[in-house]
């Protein structure tokens, strides 16, 4: 009964929001789709993204319809060309909210006018109902993160001249779009330099009914987005900017929310008030982690386009100021080759700063990839792992490897491949205790061993001169060079008789 009441209240809030947005102009309707393009591609044509149609809407505004293998259908993307052209341009990935579409920022949010005096290429992809997550709809899987973080960059690279360095890849969005922007930044802190969220729920576990409603609007069944918030808590945490906040260290963070009221009115916008309180909690968490950020709790403002148009303009003004003054750059030192970093994730397969990690597990869990450097790393969690380093090491050279974990210590030698990479495999904690078929009698196994840590240490092995494949050290090479010089000098000197 309580859950039904919460969902009903959430549905009423979204209907109210929809009606409020309709007052600003024609609301994106269901008839604005890609049916005019004919049947969706099949077979070989459906294996790779491709542009099915494109239009020039204004001197700067372009509209594309792109087939996405991640979504299994054609979706729309709008692009604003830079107001200040350059040989290569920085990019803003600008996401819409729930109930909107890829046209909304230019139709309702004045994005074209606000970016006129900026150097950014602005890409505004469709986000469906606004889950910004991977969800099952019937027999289909809509993988929005893959579309936004893999296919859209490939589309930009093939179509425009853009700068993919992290400091020139920015994320922003309103409401659920801001949630998606902040989540993508937490998932890929090595790919983005700045992120902004306007009136966005940043702690999904505090807004379960709203996320459930968003998923159902896309056609998914109730409680299938991240599962049950209690039994599947790890999935919710893996998709929570609040839970993954420590990954945001070093990024330029900007988020805001209105108070939920206007000075001349006594009416309250409960949705905006709730999001404002989440912003306060998110700011407090970042402060606790020592992460610099910009949080703007407005003294007025509702969950509507008037607020978001204002916030986009304010954020762009801040970006311009920071680009003009290098001393105001808030990014910390980048992770150099072999430099130390830490990363928190719920993914079983991930790439971060050139490291590739694969974890075989039976249940979702939050994994800490910690103290990662050329000297080694540690992993928490259960299951088995495979880790491949970037090319940090001398090709063909042997290295001493020590793996220490709950199952004991193991030491061995490994030779770096021709690209200077090492690959490690091993077991984490408690994998053999995790039941294949979970039930009430095995619920405590869900977290058993997840806090256990497995550590890998890497050190250069002594040079084995008998090993023809082992490259000689710098000292050996220098000695050989000196000896060869002495031999040559002796050969050139006159022979005594």
C-alpha positions in Angstrom: 0.0 0.0 0.0 2.8 2.5 1.0 4.7 1.8 -2.2 1.6 2.2 -4.4 0.9 5.5 -2.7 4.5 6.8 -3.3 4.3 5.8 -7.0 0.9 7.5 -7.4 2.3 10.7 -5.8 5.3 10.6 -8.1 3.1 10.1 -11.2 1.0 13.1 -10.1 4.2 15.2 -9.7 5.4 14.3 -13.2 1.9 15.0 -14.8 2.0 18.5 -13.1 5.5 19.1 -14.4 4.4 18.1 -17.9 1.5 20.6 -17.8 3.8 23.4 -16.5 6.3 22.8 -19.3 3.5 22.9 -22.0 2.9 26.5 -21.1 6.3 27.5 -22.5 5.6 26.1 -26.0 4.7 23.0 -27.9 5.6 20.1 -25.8 7.6 17.3 -27.5 5.0 14.9 -28.7 4.9 11.2 -29.5 4.4 12.0 -33.2 7.9 13.5 -33.4 9.7 10.3 -34.2 11.7 8.7 -37.0 8.9 6.9 -38.7 9.3 8.9 -41.8 12.7 7.1 -42.4 10.9 3.8 -42.9 11.8 0.4 -41.3 14.7 0.2 -39.0 18.0 -1.3 -40.4 18.4 -5.0 -40.1 21.3 -7.5 -40.5 24.7 -6.0 -41.4 23.3 -2.5 -41.4 22.3 -2.8 -37.8 25.7 -3.7 -36.5 27.2 -0.2 -36.5 25.8 3.3 -35.9 25.2 5.4 -39.0 23.5 8.6 -39.9 20.1 8.0 -41.6 19.1 11.6 -42.1 20.4 15.1 -41.4 19.1 18.6 -41.7 20.3 22.2 -41.5 17.9 24.1 -39.3 19.8 27.4 -38.9 23.3 28.7 -39.6 24.5 26.9 -36.5 21.9 24.3 -35.7 22.0 20.8 -37.3 19.6 17.9 -36.7 20.6 14.2 -37.2 18.8 10.9 -37.1 21.3 8.2 -36.1 20.7 4.5 -36.0 22.1 3.2 -32.7 23.0 -0.5 -32.2 23.1 0.2 -28.4 19.4 1.1 -28.6 18.3 -1.0 -31.6 16.6 1.9 -33.2 17.0 5.3 -34.8 17.1 8.3 -32.4 17.6 12.1 -32.9 20.6 14.2 -32.1 20.9 18.0 -32.4 24.3 19.8 -32.7 25.1 23.4 -32.3 28.2 24.5 -34.2 30.6 26.7 -32.2 29.8 30.4 -32.0 33.5 31.1 -32.1 34.9 28.6 -34.7 38.4 27.1 -34.3 40.4 24.4 -36.0 39.3 22.0 -33.2 36.5 22.7 -30.8 35.8 21.7 -27.2 32.5 19.9 -26.7 29.6 20.2 -24.3 27.4 17.1 -24.1 24.0 18.7 -23.1 21.3 16.3 -21.8 17.5 16.8 -21.5 15.3 15.8 -18.6 12.5 13.3 -18.3 9.6 14.0 -20.6 11.7 16.0 -23.0 13.8 15.1 -26.0 16.8 16.1 -28.1 15.0 19.2 -29.4 14.1 20.6 -26.0 17.3 22.6 -25.2 17.0 24.6 -28.4 13.2 24.8 -28.4 12.6 25.7 -24.8 16.0 26.4 -23.2 17.6 29.1 -25.5 20.7 27.0 -26.0 21.4 28.4 -29.4 21.3 32.0 -28.2 23.2 31.3 -24.9 26.1 29.6 -26.7 26.5 32.2 -29.5 29.6 33.8 -28.0 31.3 30.5 -26.9 33.8 28.2 -28.5 31.9 25.0 -27.7 30.4 22.5 -30.1 27.2 21.5 -28.3 25.8 18.0 -28.9 22.3 17.3 -27.6 21.4 13.6 -28.0 18.1 12.0 -27.3 17.8 10.3 -23.8 14.5 8.5 -24.1 12.3 8.8 -21.0 15.4 10.0 -19.1 16.8 7.1 -17.2 20.3 7.5 -18.5 20.8 3.9 -17.6 20.7 0.4 -19.2 17.2 -1.0 -18.9 15.2 -3.9 -20.2 12.0 -3.1 -22.2 10.3 -6.4 -23.0 12.8 -8.5 -25.0 14.9 -5.4 -25.8 17.7 -3.7 -23.9 18.1 0.0 -24.2 21.7 0.8 -23.4 21.6 4.6 -23.1 25.1 4.9 -21.4 26.7 3.1 -24.3 24.9 5.3 -26.8 25.9 8.5 -25.0 29.5 7.6 -24.0 30.6 5.4 -26.9 28.5 6.0 -30.0 28.1 9.8 -29.7 31.9 10.4 -29.3 32.4 8.2 -32.4 29.8 10.2 -34.3 31.5 13.5 -33.3 34.9 12.1 -34.3 33.7 11.1 -37.7 31.6 14.2 -38.4 33.4 17.2 -36.8 36.8 18.4 -35.7 36.7 18.3 -31.9 39.1 18.1 -29.1 38.8 14.9 -27.0 41.3 15.8 -24.3 39.5 15.6 -20.9 39.6 19.4 -20.2 37.7 20.0 -23.4 35.0 17.4 -22.9 32.2 18.8 -20.7 28.9 17.3 -19.5 25.7 19.2 -18.4 22.0 18.5 -18.1 18.8 19.5 -16.4 16.8 17.3 -14.0 17.4 13.7 -15.0 19.8 14.9 -17.7 22.0 16.4 -14.9 21.8 13.1 -13.1 23.1 11.4 -16.3 25.8 14.0 -16.7 27.1 13.6 -13.1 26.9 9.8 -13.3 28.8 9.6 -16.6 31.5 11.8 -15.1 31.8 9.5 -12.0 32.0 6.5 -14.3 34.6 8.1 -16.6 36.6 10.7 -14.6 39.5 10.2 -17.0 37.5 11.4 -20.0 35.8 14.5 -18.8 36.9 17.8 -17.3 33.8 19.5 -16.1 30.2 18.6 -15.3 27.1 20.7 -14.4 23.7 19.6 -13.1 20.6 21.8 -13.0 17.8 20.8 -10.6 19.0 17.2 -10.7 18.4 14.2 -8.4 21.9 13.0 -7.5 21.1 10.3 -4.9 18.8 7.7 -6.6 18.2 5.9 -3.3 16.5 9.0 -2.0 14.2 9.2 -5.0 13.3 5.6 -5.8 9.7 6.3 -6.9 10.8 8.9 -9.4 13.4 6.6 -11.0 10.8 3.8 -11.1 8.3 6.1 -12.9 10.9 7.2 -15.4 11.7 3.5 -16.3 8.0 2.7 -16.6 7.5 5.6 -19.0 10.0 4.0 -21.3 8.1 0.7 -21.2 10.0 -1.2 -18.5 8.3 -3.0 -15.6 8.3 -1.6 -12.1 11.5 -2.1 -10.1 13.5 -3.3 -13.0 15.7 -0.3 -13.6 18.2 -1.1 -10.7 16.1 -3.7 -9.0 14.8 -3.6 -5.4 16.5 -0.8 -3.4 17.1 -3.2 -0.5 17.9 -6.6 -2.1 19.8 -5.0 -5.1 21.3 -2.1 -3.2 24.7 -2.5 -4.9 23.1 -1.8 -8.3 21.6 1.4 -7.0 24.9 2.5 -5.5 26.7 1.7 -8.8 24.4 4.2 -10.5 24.5 6.9 -7.9 26.6 10.0 -8.2 26.3 10.4 -4.4 27.8 6.9 -3.8 30.5 7.4 -6.4 31.3 11.0 -5.4 35.0 10.3 -4.6 35.6 9.5 -8.3 34.8 13.2 -9.1 37.9 14.6 -7.4 39.8 16.9 -9.8 36.8 17.6 -12.0 35.1 21.0 -12.2 31.8 20.4 -10.5 28.8 22.8 -10.8 25.3 22.1 -9.6 22.3 24.2 -8.6 18.6 24.0 -7.6 15.8 26.4 -6.9 14.0 26.7 -3.6 10.7 25.4 -5.0 8.9 28.7 -4.7 8.7 32.2 -6.2 9.0 35.4 -4.2 5.6 36.6 -5.4 3.8 33.3 -4.9 3.0 31.1 -1.9 2.8 28.0 -4.1 5.4 25.3 -3.5 7.1 23.0 -6.1 7.7 19.9 -4.0 9.9 18.3 -6.6 12.3 21.2 -6.7 12.4 21.5 -2.9 13.3 17.8 -2.7 16.1 18.2 -5.3 17.4 21.2 -3.4 17.7 19.1 -0.2 19.6 16.5 -2.2 21.9 19.1 -3.5 22.7 20.1 0.1 23.5 16.5 1.0 25.6 16.1 -2.1 27.6 19.2 -1.3 28.1 18.0 2.2 29.4 14.7 1.0 31.9 16.4 -1.4 33.0 18.6 1.4 33.6 15.5 3.6 35.7 14.0 0.8 37.7 17.3 0.4 36.5 17.7 -3.2 36.1 21.3 -4.5 32.9 22.1 -6.1 30.4 24.9 -6.8 26.9 24.5 -5.3 24.2 27.2 -5.9 21.1 26.7 -3.8 18.8 29.5 -5.2 16.5 31.4 -3.0 13.7 31.1 -5.5 13.0 29.0 -8.6 10.8 26.2 -9.8 11.4 23.0 -11.7 10.9 24.6 -15.1 12.6 26.0 -18.2 12.9 29.5 -16.8 15.2 28.2 -14.1 17.2 25.9 -16.4 17.7 28.6 -19.0 19.1 30.9 -16.3 21.4 28.1 -14.9 22.8 27.3 -18.3 23.7 30.9 -18.9 25.3 31.2 -15.5 27.4 28.1 -16.0 28.6 29.2 -19.4 29.6 32.6 -17.9 31.6 30.7 -15.3 33.3 28.6 -18.0 34.3 31.7 -19.9 35.8 33.2 -16.9 37.8 30.1 -16.1 39.1 29.8 -19.7 40.3 33.4 -19.6 42.2 32.9 -16.3 44.4 29.9 -16.2 45.0 30.4 -12.5 41.4 29.6 -11.8 41.7 26.1 -13.3 40.3 23.8 -10.6 41.4 20.5 -12.0 44.0 18.7 -9.9 47.2 17.2 -11.4 46.4 14.7 -14.1 47.3 11.0 -13.7 50.6 10.7 -15.5 51.9 7.4 -16.8 52.1 5.3 -13.8 50.8 8.0 -11.5 48.7 6.9 -8.5 44.9 7.0 -8.6 41.9 5.3 -7.0 38.5 4.4 -8.5 35.2 3.2 -7.2 32.8 1.3 -9.5 29.9 -1.2 -9.7 30.9 -2.4 -13.1 32.4 -5.9 -13.6 34.3 -4.7 -16.7 35.8 -1.2 -16.9 38.7 0.8 -18.4 40.2 3.7 -16.4 43.4 5.6 -17.2 44.5 2.9 -19.6 44.0 0.0 -17.1 41.5 -2.7 -18.1 39.8 -4.7 -15.3 37.5 -7.7 -15.6 35.8 -9.3 -12.6 34.0 -12.5 -12.7 31.3 -12.5 -10.0 27.9 -13.9 -9.2 26.3 -10.8 -7.7 26.5 -7.1 -8.1 29.0 -5.4 -5.8 30.9 -2.1 -5.4 34.6 -2.6 -6.2 37.4 -0.3 -5.1 40.4 -0.2 -7.5 42.8 1.5 -5.1 46.4 2.9 -4.9 46.9 2.1 -8.6 50.3 2.9 -10.0 53.3 1.3 -11.8 54.2 -0.3 -8.4 50.9 -2.2 -8.1 47.3 -1.9 -7.0 44.6 -3.3 -4.7 41.1 -4.7 -5.4 38.3 -5.2 -3.0 35.4 -7.6 -3.6 34.6 -11.2 -4.3 35.0 -13.4 -7.4 38.0 -13.6 -9.7 39.9 -10.9 -11.5 41.9 -10.1 -14.6 43.8 -6.9 -14.8 45.9 -5.6 -17.7 48.1 -2.6 -17.2 48.8 0.2 -19.7 52.2 0.2 -21.5 54.1 1.3 -18.4 56.9 -1.2 -18.4 59.9 -2.1 -20.5 58.9 -4.6 -23.2 60.2 -8.2 -22.7 61.7 -7.4 -19.3 60.9 -9.7 -16.4 59.1 -8.3 -13.3 58.6 -9.8 -9.8 54.9 -10.1 -9.0 53.5 -10.6 -5.5 49.7 -11.2 -5.1 48.4 -11.1 -1.5 44.8 -11.7 -0.5 42.4 -13.7 1.7 43.5 -16.9 0.0 47.2 -16.3 0.8 50.3 -15.0 -1.0 51.6 -15.9 -4.4 54.9 -14.7 -5.9 56.0 -15.3 -9.5 57.8 -13.6 -12.4 56.2 -12.2 -15.6 57.6 -10.8 -18.7 56.0 -7.6 -20.1 54.6 -7.9 -23.6 55.9 -6.1 -26.6 53.7 -3.1 -25.7 55.1 -2.9 -22.2 51.9 -4.3 -20.5 51.5 -6.9 -17.7 48.4 -9.0 -17.1 47.4 -10.5 -13.8 44.7 -13.0 -12.9 43.7 -14.3 -9.5 40.9 -14.8 -6.9 39.3 -12.2 -4.7 37.6 -13.1 -1.5 34.7 -15.5 -0.7 33.9 -16.4 -4.2 33.3 -20.1 -3.3 30.8 -19.1 -0.6 28.5 -17.1 -2.9 25.5 -19.3 -3.7 24.4 -19.8 -7.3 20.8 -19.7 -6.2 20.3 -17.0 -3.6 17.5 -17.3 -1.1 16.5 -16.3 2.5 18.9 -18.7 4.0 21.8 -17.2 2.1 21.0 -13.5 2.2 24.0 -12.8 4.4 26.3 -14.0 1.5 25.4 -10.9 -0.4 28.1 -8.8 1.4 30.3 -11.6 2.7 33.9 -10.8 1.7 33.2 -7.7 -0.3 35.4 -5.6 2.0 38.3 -8.0 1.7 41.3 -6.6 -0.2 43.6 -8.3 -2.6 46.9 -6.5 -3.3 49.3 -6.9 -6.3 52.9 -5.6 -6.1 55.2 -5.1 -9.1 59.0 -4.8 -8.9 61.7 -5.1 -11.5 63.3 -8.5 -11.5 67.2 -8.8 -11.4 68.6 -9.1 -14.9 69.4 -12.7 -15.9 72.4 -12.4 -18.3 71.8 -16.0 -19.4 68.3 -15.2 -20.7 68.7 -14.0 -24.3 65.2 -12.5 -24.3 65.9 -10.3 -21.2 66.9 -6.8 -22.3 70.1 -5.5 -20.8 70.0 -2.8 -18.2 71.3 0.7 -18.9 74.4 0.1 -16.8 75.1 -3.1 -18.7 74.7 -1.3 -22.0 77.0 1.5 -20.9 79.7 -1.0 -19.8 79.4 -2.9 -23.1 79.8 0.4 -25.0 83.0 1.4 -23.0 84.5 -2.1 -23.5 83.9 -2.0 -27.2 85.6 1.4 -27.3 88.6 0.0 -25.5 88.8 -2.9 -27.9 88.7 -0.5 -30.9 91.4 1.7 -29.4 93.6 -1.3 -28.8 93.2 -2.5 -32.4 94.2 0.9 -33.8 97.3 1.3 -31.6 100.8 0.3 -33.1 102.0 -3.3 -32.2 105.1 -3.6 -30.1 108.0 -5.6 -31.5 
